Amino acid sequence: MAAVITNCLLDWGLKNVFTITVDNASSNDVSIREVPKQLTTWGTKIMNGKHLYVRCMAHILNLIVQDGLKEIDVSIKRVRQDVRYIRLFPARIRKFKEYCESQKLTSKRTLCLDVSTRWNSTYMMLDTAQQFELAFDKYSFFDTELLHHFRTYLCENGTSAGDLTSADWDNVRTMVKFLETFYFLTLRVSGSIYVTSNVYFVQICELDLILKEWMEHEDASLKEMAKKIKEKFVKYWGEPEKMNNMIIIASILDPSNKLDYVPFAIVRMFGEKEGEKLILEVKNYINSLFDYYVKKISKGSTSASSGNTTTTVTGYGSFLKRGTMRTKLKFEKYKEVTGGLGAKSELDRYLAEDIEPETDEFKILKWWKINEPRFSILAEMARNVLVIPISSVASECAFSTGGHILDSFRSSLTPKLVQSLICLQDWLRSEPIPIKVEEDLEYLEQLKLGNYFIFCIYYITNSLLNTDA
């Protein structure tokens, strides 16, 4: 794996690598440890490669969700079989809608069947089904074939699902609360057209708080589920020494957080003793990282000024004058880079200023662009830190619990063409407004029933008649 990564970097001409975001797997741990050795050879390793490995947040969330789904696996199967049975024939769908009307259910949602390897579809199926609980009960009471279907139809594991009970609906409501949190969190962190690194640590802290609240909830099933999920959470994010400092620094470089919010969140999450230790470590790390950028930019400025220096001098007076000017210029450049003797550095000045109010209109990249003249070095550092992707998958793949498999057509393509398609997919798939299937379920249902197809035929026929006329 490490050799593959190195060869790809060489092939693509990429030697300046800041971080690598990969799935949370033990094999990746070993592979990523080998990459800094190559970066050392190239002379491009930063901070000894301590922050090189970023664990994909979407992958970790998927692992946590899978454990949660196992807790009510039977209830999910029963709802799935009920929905599948009703959706099988249009007559059953019409009858179900009649029961919805008789029970005065005003929801405009449409029953949808999930894909077992995509847990977001399971969330949408359960969320929709719980709104029609009364209609499901009435349908099962009058349709004897449904009960027979439940007792004879075998699920994926070869067992019978059984009847839907009130306990199942309690489980469904609990699971919807659970999945809703992870659904919107996954959407937020798997985006590829906006900054995500600044929210990684914030979202971890938020999830920790939610789980702690659930563990104290009066709902026994939610409390029990939260305890088991918390164990999984601690495994991935509960140990401060395993935290990648760069995800915390990314949060500090968010002007709406800085060191006002971050220390508070760290102590709340890890406790005072472990929290204070981590805070000190992060402060030292961000100062060391800033010093690295100061030296890097100072070295570049010195090289540039040396290249522009005129070596031809006539007369001692002229030499003295020019020498003084060069010294002055270098001193001014030194002050600009370091902040001057005894003065605050850019990092100190940035942290000393008040935090920006967090609003929907606040754009972090725009803020850094506007304030770059005041924080030229820190802006360069922020540019590299904020572009770190915290998910190794695009949003359309973030919910999948299955593997990534190339179909037979793509498998027949040449490696170069596959690479090109991978690199260009963001542009090829680009939409001004992201497509959200859950918002189009009603349209898709009508399309399935043939209503829109009939309308299209009618529209085309009329258009042809008008053209002939």
C-alpha positions in Angstrom: 0.0 0.0 0.0 2.8 2.5 1.0 4.6 1.6 -2.3 1.4 2.2 -4.3 0.9 5.6 -2.6 4.6 6.6 -3.2 4.5 5.5 -6.9 1.2 7.4 -7.5 2.8 10.6 -5.9 5.8 10.2 -8.2 3.7 9.5 -11.2 1.5 12.6 -10.5 4.5 14.8 -9.7 3.3 15.5 -6.1 6.0 15.8 -3.5 4.5 18.3 -1.2 2.1 16.2 0.8 0.4 17.8 3.9 -2.0 15.0 4.9 -3.5 11.8 3.5 -7.1 11.0 4.4 -7.9 7.2 4.4 -10.3 4.8 5.9 -9.9 3.8 9.5 -8.2 0.4 9.1 -5.1 -1.1 10.7 -3.5 -1.8 7.3 -3.7 1.9 6.6 -1.9 2.6 9.9 1.1 0.6 8.7 1.1 2.0 5.2 0.9 5.6 6.2 3.8 5.2 8.6 6.0 4.4 5.6 5.1 7.5 3.6 7.1 10.0 5.8 10.3 8.1 4.9 9.8 9.0 1.3 8.9 12.6 2.1 12.1 12.8 4.1 14.0 11.7 1.0 12.3 14.4 -1.0 12.9 17.0 1.7 9.2 17.9 2.0 8.2 16.3 5.4 6.5 18.8 7.8 6.6 18.3 11.6 8.1 14.9 11.2 4.9 13.7 9.5 3.0 13.5 12.9 -0.3 14.8 11.4 0.0 13.0 8.0 -2.6 10.4 8.7 -6.2 11.7 8.9 -8.9 9.0 9.6 -11.9 9.3 7.4 -14.8 10.6 9.6 -17.5 9.3 7.3 -16.0 5.8 7.5 -15.9 5.9 11.3 -19.5 7.2 11.4 -20.5 4.2 9.2 -18.9 1.8 11.6 -20.8 3.3 14.5 -24.1 3.3 12.7 -23.7 -0.4 11.7 -23.4 -1.3 15.4 -26.5 0.7 16.1 -28.5 -1.0 13.4 -27.7 -4.4 14.8 -29.4 -3.5 18.0 -32.9 -3.5 16.4 -32.2 -5.7 13.4 -35.4 -7.7 13.7 -37.6 -4.6 13.9 -36.0 -3.1 10.8 -36.5 -6.4 8.9 -40.2 -6.4 9.8 -40.8 -2.9 8.6 -38.8 -3.6 5.4 -41.0 -6.7 4.7 -44.2 -4.7 5.4 -43.2 -1.9 3.1 -42.1 -4.4 0.4 -45.4 -6.2 0.5 -47.5 -3.0 0.2 -45.4 -1.5 -2.6 -45.4 -4.7 -4.6 -48.8 -3.9 -6.4 -50.5 -0.6 -7.2 -53.8 -1.9 -5.7 -52.1 -2.4 -2.3 -50.7 1.1 -2.5 -54.1 2.6 -3.2 -55.6 0.6 -0.3 -52.9 1.8 2.0 -53.6 5.4 1.0 -57.3 4.9 1.8 -56.3 3.7 5.3 -54.1 6.8 5.7 -57.1 9.0 4.8 -59.4 7.2 7.2 -56.9 7.6 10.0 -56.5 11.3 9.1 -52.8 11.0 8.5 -51.8 14.2 6.8 -48.2 13.3 5.9 -47.4 13.8 2.2 -44.5 11.3 2.4 -44.5 8.2 0.2 -43.5 4.7 1.4 -39.9 3.9 0.3 -38.0 0.7 0.4 -34.4 0.8 1.6 -31.2 -0.6 0.2 -29.7 -2.8 2.9 -26.1 -1.6 2.3 -27.0 2.1 2.3 -28.1 3.1 5.8 -29.4 6.6 4.8 -32.1 4.8 2.8 -32.9 2.7 5.9 -33.2 6.0 7.9 -35.6 7.4 5.2 -37.6 4.2 5.2 -38.0 4.1 9.0 -38.7 7.8 9.2 -41.5 7.6 6.7 -42.9 4.4 8.1 -43.3 5.7 11.6 -45.5 8.5 10.4 -47.9 5.8 9.0 -48.0 3.5 12.1 -51.8 3.6 12.4 -52.3 2.9 8.7 -49.9 -0.1 9.0 -51.9 -1.5 11.9 -55.2 -1.1 10.1 -53.8 -2.7 6.9 -52.4 -5.7 8.8 -55.8 -6.1 10.6 -57.9 -6.3 7.3 -55.3 -8.0 5.0 -54.9 -11.6 6.1 -52.4 -12.2 3.3 -50.0 -9.8 5.0 -49.9 -11.9 8.2 -49.3 -15.0 6.0 -46.5 -13.1 4.2 -44.8 -12.2 7.5 -44.8 -15.8 8.7 -43.7 -17.4 5.5 -41.4 -14.9 3.8 -37.8 -15.5 4.6 -35.4 -12.6 5.1 -31.8 -12.4 3.8 -30.5 -14.7 6.6 -33.2 -17.3 5.8 -35.4 -16.6 8.9 -38.9 -15.4 9.1 -39.4 -11.7 10.1 -42.6 -12.2 12.0 -45.4 -9.7 12.8 -44.9 -6.0 13.4 -45.6 -5.2 17.1 -45.9 -2.1 19.2 -42.4 -2.8 20.6 -41.1 -2.7 17.0 -42.5 0.8 16.5 -40.9 1.9 19.7 -37.6 0.6 18.4 -38.2 2.3 15.1 -38.8 5.7 16.8 -35.6 5.3 18.8 -33.6 4.3 15.7 -34.9 7.3 13.7 -33.6 9.7 16.5 -30.3 7.9 16.4 -29.9 7.8 12.6 -31.1 11.4 12.1 -28.1 12.7 14.1 -25.6 10.6 12.1 -27.4 11.3 8.8 -27.0 15.0 8.9 -23.6 14.8 10.4 -22.4 12.5 7.5 -23.9 15.0 5.0 -21.9 17.8 6.6 -18.5 16.1 6.8 -18.6 14.4 3.4 -19.0 17.5 1.2 -16.3 18.2 -1.4 -17.1 21.7 -2.5 -16.7 23.5 0.9 -14.3 23.5 3.8 -14.8 20.5 6.2 -11.6 20.3 8.3 -12.7 23.2 10.6 -15.8 21.2 11.7 -14.2 17.8 12.4 -13.3 18.4 16.0 -16.5 20.5 16.6 -18.7 17.7 15.3 -16.9 15.1 17.4 -17.5 17.2 20.5 -21.2 17.7 19.5 -21.6 13.9 19.0 -20.0 13.2 22.4 -22.5 15.6 24.1 -25.5 14.0 22.3 -24.4 10.5 23.4 -24.0 11.7 27.0 -27.5 13.2 26.9 -29.0 10.0 25.4 -27.3 7.9 28.2 -29.3 9.9 30.7 -32.6 9.8 28.7 -35.8 8.4 30.2 -36.3 6.2 27.1 -34.7 2.9 28.2 -34.0 1.6 24.7 -32.4 4.9 23.6 -30.3 4.9 26.8 -29.1 1.3 26.2 -28.3 2.0 22.6 -26.4 5.2 23.5 -24.2 3.3 26.0 -23.2 0.7 23.4 -22.5 3.5 20.8 -20.5 5.4 23.3 -18.1 2.4 23.7 -17.6 2.5 20.0 -17.1 6.3 20.1 -14.5 6.0 22.8 -12.6 3.4 20.7 -12.1 5.9 17.8 -12.1 9.4 19.5 -12.0 8.9 23.2 -8.2 8.8 23.7 -6.5 12.2 23.5 -3.1 10.7 22.7 -4.5 9.2 19.5 -6.0 12.5 18.3 -4.5 14.1 15.2 -3.6 17.6 16.4 -4.2 19.0 13.0 -8.0 18.5 13.2 -8.0 20.6 16.4 -5.7 23.3 14.8 -8.1 23.5 11.9 -10.8 24.4 14.4 -8.6 27.0 16.0 -8.0 28.5 12.5 -11.8 29.0 12.3 -12.2 32.7 13.4 -15.5 31.7 15.0 -13.7 29.3 17.3 -10.0 30.2 18.0 -8.8 29.3 21.5 -12.0 30.6 23.0 -14.1 27.5 22.2 -11.5 24.8 21.6 -10.1 24.5 25.2 -13.6 24.6 26.6 -14.7 21.7 24.3 -11.6 19.7 25.0 -12.1 19.8 28.8 -15.8 19.0 28.5 -15.0 15.9 26.3 -11.8 14.5 28.0 -12.0 15.8 31.5 -9.9 18.5 33.2 -6.7 16.4 33.7 -6.5 14.9 30.2 -8.0 18.0 28.6 -5.4 20.4 30.0 -2.6 18.1 28.8 -4.1 18.0 25.3 -4.6 21.8 25.2 -0.9 22.4 26.1 0.1 19.9 23.4 -2.1 21.6 20.8 -0.7 25.0 21.7 2.9 23.9 21.3 2.0 22.1 18.0 0.4 25.2 16.4 3.3 27.4 17.5 5.8 25.0 16.1 3.8 24.8 12.8 3.6 28.6 12.6 7.4 28.8 13.2 7.9 26.4 10.3 5.9 28.6 8.0 7.8 31.7 9.3 11.1 30.1 8.4 9.8 28.8 5.1 8.5 32.2 4.0 11.5 34.1 5.4 13.8 31.8 3.5 11.9 32.4 0.3 11.9 36.2 0.8 15.6 36.2 1.5 16.3 34.1 -1.6 14.2 36.5 -3.7 15.8 39.6 -2.3 19.3 38.1 -2.8 18.5 37.3 -6.4 17.4 40.9 -7.0 20.5 42.5 -5.4 22.8 44.5 -7.7 26.4 43.6 -7.2 28.0 46.5 -9.3 29.0 49.3 -6.9 30.9 52.5 -7.8 32.7 54.3 -5.0 32.9 53.9 -1.2 30.1 56.3 -0.5 27.8 54.6 -2.9 28.7 51.2 -1.4 28.0 52.5 2.1 24.7 53.9 1.0 23.6 50.8 -0.9 24.8 48.5 1.9 22.7 50.5 4.5 19.7 50.3 2.3 20.0 46.6 1.8 20.4 46.1 5.6 17.3 48.3 6.2 15.3 46.4 3.6 16.3 43.0 5.2 15.4 44.4 8.6 12.0 45.5 7.4 11.4 42.1 5.9 12.5 40.5 9.1 10.0 42.5 11.1 7.2 41.8 8.6 7.8 38.1 8.9 8.5 37.7 12.6 6.4 40.5 14.0 9.5 42.4 15.1 11.5 42.2 18.3 9.2 42.1 21.3 6.1 42.4 19.2 3.3 39.9 18.9 3.5 37.4 16.1 0.7 37.1 13.6 -0.6 34.0 15.5 -0.6 35.8 18.8 -2.5 38.8 17.3 -5.0 36.5 15.5 -5.7 34.6 18.8 -6.0 37.9 20.8 -8.7 39.3 18.6 -12.4 38.6 19.3 -14.0 35.7 17.6 -16.3 36.2 14.7 -20.0 35.6 15.3 -21.1 32.2 13.9 -23.8 32.9 11.3 -25.1 31.1 8.2 -23.6 33.9 6.1 -20.1 33.5 7.6 -17.6 32.1 5.0 -14.3 31.0 6.4 -12.3 31.2 3.2 -13.7 34.6 2.4 -12.6 35.8 5.9 -9.0 34.6 5.4 -8.9 36.2 1.9 -10.0 39.6 3.3 -7.6 39.4 6.2 -4.6 38.0 4.4 -2.9 41.4 4.3 -2.9 41.4 8.1 -2.0 37.8 8.6 0.1 36.9 5.5 2.0 34.0 7.0 -0.9 32.6 9.0 -3.1 32.8 5.9 -0.7 30.6 4.1 -0.8 28.1 6.9 -4.6 28.3 7.1 -4.8 27.7 3.3 -3.0 24.4 3.8 -4.8 23.3 6.9 -8.4 24.2 5.9 -8.2 22.2 2.6 -7.7 18.9 4.4 -10.6 16.6 3.5 -12.0 14.8 6.5 -13.8 12.2 4.4 -12.1 10.0 1.8 -15.4 9.5 0.0 -17.7 11.8 -1.9 -21.2 12.5 -0.4 -22.9 10.1 -2.8 -20.9 7.2 -1.4 -20.7 8.3 2.2 -23.7 6.2 3.4 -22.7 2.9 1.7 -21.8 0.0 4.0 -20.9 -2.1 0.9 -17.6 -2.2 -1.0 -16.6 0.0 -3.9 -16.7 -2.3 -6.9 -16.0 -1.4 -10.5 -18.6 -2.8 -12.9 -17.7 -4.9 -15.9 -17.6 -1.9 -18.3 -15.3 0.2 -16.2 -13.1 -2.8 -15.5 -12.4 -3.0 -19.2 -11.1 0.6 -19.4 -7.4 1.3 -19.4 -5.8 2.4 -16.1 -5.0 5.9 -17.5 -8.6 6.4 -18.6 -9.9 5.2 -15.2 -7.5 7.6 -13.5 -8.8 10.4 -15.7 -12.4 9.7 -14.9 -11.6 9.6 -11.1 -9.9 13.0 -11.3 -12.6 14.6 -13.4 -15.7 13.1 -11.7 -16.3 16.3 -9.6 -16.7 18.3 -12.9 -18.5 15.5 -14.7 -21.1 15.2 -11.9 -21.3 18.9 -11.2 -24.7 20.3 -10.5 -25.6 23.9 -9.5 -27.9 22.4 -6.8 -27.1 19.0 -5.3 -29.7 16.3 -6.1 -31.6 15.0 -3.0 -33.5 11.8 -3.7 -35.4 12.0 -0.4 -37.0 15.2 -1.6 -38.2 13.6 -4.9 -39.8 10.5 -3.5 -43.3 11.7 -4.5 -42.2 12.3 -8.0 -40.5 9.0 -8.3 -43.5 7.2 -6.9 -45.7 8.9 -9.6 -43.2 8.0 -12.2 -43.3 4.4 -11.1 -47.1 4.3 -11.3 -46.9 5.6 -14.9 -48.7 8.9 -14.4 -45.8 11.1 -15.6 -45.1 8.7 -18.5 -48.7 9.1 -19.7 -48.4 12.9 -19.4 -45.2 12.9 -21.4 -46.8 10.8 -24.2 -49.8 13.2 -24.2 -47.5 16.3 -24.3 -45.3 14.9 -27.2 -48.4 13.9 -29.2 -50.0 17.4 -28.8 -46.7 19.0 -29.8 -46.5 16.9 -33.0 -50.1 17.7 -33.8 -49.4 21.4 -33.4 -46.3 21.1 -35.6 -48.2 19.4 -38.4 -51.0 22.0 -38.2 
